[in-house]
Structure formats: structure tokens, C-alpha cells
């Protein structure tokens, strides 16, 4: 057995859906944030796999795009965690189910 | 150890790391599982001969992002190890169903195309020249504007993060003195 493209694609799909599961089913805002990180990383794995098995690997499009994604994800984490801290200051909780001020009762 | 064994070990490490990170009740343990996941993914990048991306993955994710998330947990939850009484949200059953459905939607086209992509073999890379050098030149020549925009974005994000995290302090002080 040799490694082919679909091994990486299926692995990335599994990782993406684990992230999705976390984002959908957890109450803690920090856990939701790092579930999003897991999903972004799965997408990065796809980029690199397609680059490696694609037609023009010498153009290095996969690693370049992955670098940009990592930079944007780092910015997202910084802002997201700052927002989590701001929300905690205001509500004294990071439980996403208690943040329902906008909901009409 | 051949490539296939390495792939399966690294895949198992990253899947288990991600699962534990998402399901663990204790947040700090969850972050450590997340770090294991990042390290496993860096190994996979190394296996795909993207060595610079693997190093960046370790530096940015396992280093910076992991520590940042740990700090956020310590600033928000008192580190008792006990999360909320109920960990999962109200719609968690349907969330799991939707995640499974999305998984199938992604997976089915891949499985259908396996005969097509099976014989896509990775080309032998030119090993004489380091691909990091190549990456540097490629990064500057066509993508210089993107780099500059990215630098601007990172600066703006850091300033925004500091402002957002500090925002409550002034009003809080006002409330205390009242």
C-alpha cells in the first residue's frame, strides 16, 4: 500500500468534522474558538496535500496559501480571545448559553 | 519506518488529540490535547515535504496560540479543573448529527473520485535547492502586496485585541466608585 491523495483528504475531513462537532456541541466559548482552529488546520492539511499531489508543485502555491491562512488564523485567535475576555468582564461567564441578552423573552 | 506507518501514527495522534481536545471536560487538559493535535499535524506537513510549514505550525500554533488559549482560560475560568455543570449545549445532539452529515457530504465525493486520484503520485522534488529559499523568493515576487496587507492586518488585529480586552476596565472602575 502506498500513500495516495485520498488518505490525506479523508483525514482532513475527519479532523474538520471533529472541529465542527466541538463548535456545535460545547458551551464554553474558549472551546468553540479552538474547535474553529481545528477546522482551519484541517483545511491547511488539504492545501498541502493538494499541492504535493498536484501538477505544479514547483510553483509552491500550497505552502504560500497555508502561510497566509496561518497568519490570518493567528490574528483571529488574538481578536477572538480578547472578545472572550471582554464578554467575561461583562457577563462574568463564558457560557455561550447565558449570553442571550439579545433574545426577546 | 516507512512512510505509510508514519502516516498512520501521525493521523492517529492528530485525530485522538482533536477528539480529546473537543470532548474533555477539563479545559486545561483539553488545551494540552490541542497541542498534541498541532504537533501531529506538523508531522504530517513534514511527511508531505512542507518543512517550512511544519516549523511555522509548531512556532505559531503549538507556541503562540496554545499559550494564548491557556491564558484566556486562566483569565476567564478559575482554574479549578471543573468546567460548567453541563458541558454540552442544549442542541448538542443535533449538532453531532449535523457534523456527521457534513462529514458524509465531504466524504462521499472523495470516495467516488478515488479511482481518479489514486494514481496521482507526488513528483520527486528537486532536493538540491532548499525549498525554504524558493518559498522566500516566491513570497516576495508575486505576493508582495499580500504580505503588506497581512502585516497591516496583524497590526490592526493586535491593536484591536488589546482595545477589546481592555475595554471594560474604564466603565468597571466608574461602577466601583459610584
Interface residues (C-beta under 8 A of the other chain):
Chain A: X1 X2 X3 X4 X5 X6 X7 X8 X9 X10 X11 X13 X14 X15 X16 X17 X18 X19 X20 X21 X22 X23 X24 X25 X26 X27 X28 X29 X30 X31 X33 X34 X35 X37 X38 X41 X44 X45 X48 X49 X51 X52 X53 X54 X57 X58 X59 X60 X62 X63 X64 X66 X67 X68 X70 X71 X72 X73 X74 X75 X76 X77 X78 X79 X81 X82 X83 X84 X85 X86 X88 X89 X90 X94 X95 X96 X97
Chain B: X3 X4 X7 X11 X14 X15 X18 X19 X21 X22 X23 X27 X30 X31 X34 X37 X38 X41 X44 X45 X48 X49 X50 X52 X53 X56 X57 X60 X61 X64 X65 X68 X69 X71 X72 X73 X75 X76 X77 X83 X84 X86 X87 X88 X89 X90 X91 X92 X94 X95 X96 X98 X99 X100 X102 X103 X106 X107 X110 X111 X113 X114 X117 X118 X119 X120 X121 X122 X123 X125 X126 X131 X134 X135 X138 X139 X143 X146 X150 X153 X154 X157 X158 X160 X161 X162 X163 X164 X165 X167 X168 X169 X172
